[in-house]
Amino acid sequence: MTHTSTLDCLQQIGRELGVDVDAPFIHPQDIRRVTAYSLNIRSGPGSSAPVVGSLKVGDLVTVYETLGDWCRIGDNRWVHGDWLT
């Protein structure tokens, strides 16, 4: 008789649903609102990093990491924290 752990069962269900259950889970720090009329999204935490997009006032973002004044809102997506509340 083979016993399967609860985690193994949940991972199998996730795989069947198409979820990447093997990727590390990162808890977001918090959700914040954009206060700038137009806020550049940069590929890294600095004003010299290339712009890869933008947000507008009132948009909600999930902050996963903070590095100095910069907040990571996704993979290679950073915004300056002064424009988030």
C-alpha positions in Angstrom: 0.0 0.0 0.0 1.4 3.4 -1.0 0.7 6.5 1.0 0.6 9.9 -0.7 1.2 13.1 1.2 -1.4 15.9 1.1 1.3 18.1 -0.6 1.8 15.5 -3.3 -1.9 15.3 -3.9 -2.3 19.1 -4.1 0.7 19.4 -6.5 -0.8 16.7 -8.8 -4.1 18.6 -8.8 -2.2 21.8 -9.6 -0.3 20.2 -12.5 -3.6 18.9 -13.9 -4.9 22.4 -13.8 -1.9 23.8 -15.6 -0.3 25.5 -12.5 3.5 25.7 -12.2 3.6 24.0 -8.8 7.3 23.5 -8.9 8.1 27.3 -9.0 8.9 28.9 -5.7 6.0 30.8 -4.2 6.7 34.5 -3.4 4.4 36.3 -1.1 3.6 39.8 -2.2 4.5 42.5 0.4 1.4 44.6 -0.3 -0.9 46.2 -2.8 -0.5 49.9 -3.5 -2.1 52.6 -5.6 -0.3 54.7 -8.2 -0.4 58.4 -7.4 1.5 59.8 -10.5 -0.3 60.9 -13.6 2.0 58.6 -15.6 4.5 56.3 -13.9 7.3 54.6 -15.8 7.9 50.9 -15.3 11.6 50.1 -15.6 13.4 46.9 -16.2 15.5 47.4 -13.1 15.6 49.4 -9.8 17.0 52.7 -11.1 16.2 55.7 -13.2 18.8 54.6 -15.8 17.1 51.2 -16.4 15.1 51.0 -19.7 11.4 51.9 -19.6 9.3 48.8 -20.3 5.8 50.2 -19.7 3.8 52.7 -17.7 1.0 53.0 -15.2 -1.5 55.7 -14.6 -3.0 57.4 -11.5 -5.3 55.1 -9.6 -3.8 51.8 -11.0 -3.2 49.1 -8.3 0.1 47.2 -8.2 1.3 44.3 -6.1 4.7 45.0 -4.6 6.9 41.8 -4.3 10.2 43.4 -3.2 11.6 46.7 -2.1 15.1 47.8 -2.9 15.8 51.3 -1.5 13.2 53.6 -3.1 12.3 51.1 -5.8 9.5 48.5 -5.7 9.4 45.3 -7.8 6.0 44.8 -9.2 6.8 41.8 -11.5 9.6 40.1 -13.3 12.0 42.8 -14.5 9.3 45.4 -13.6 10.2 48.2 -11.2 8.7 51.5 -10.2 9.8 54.3 -7.9 8.1 53.9 -4.5 7.5 57.7 -4.0 4.6 57.3 -6.5 2.8 54.6 -4.6 0.6 54.8 -1.6 
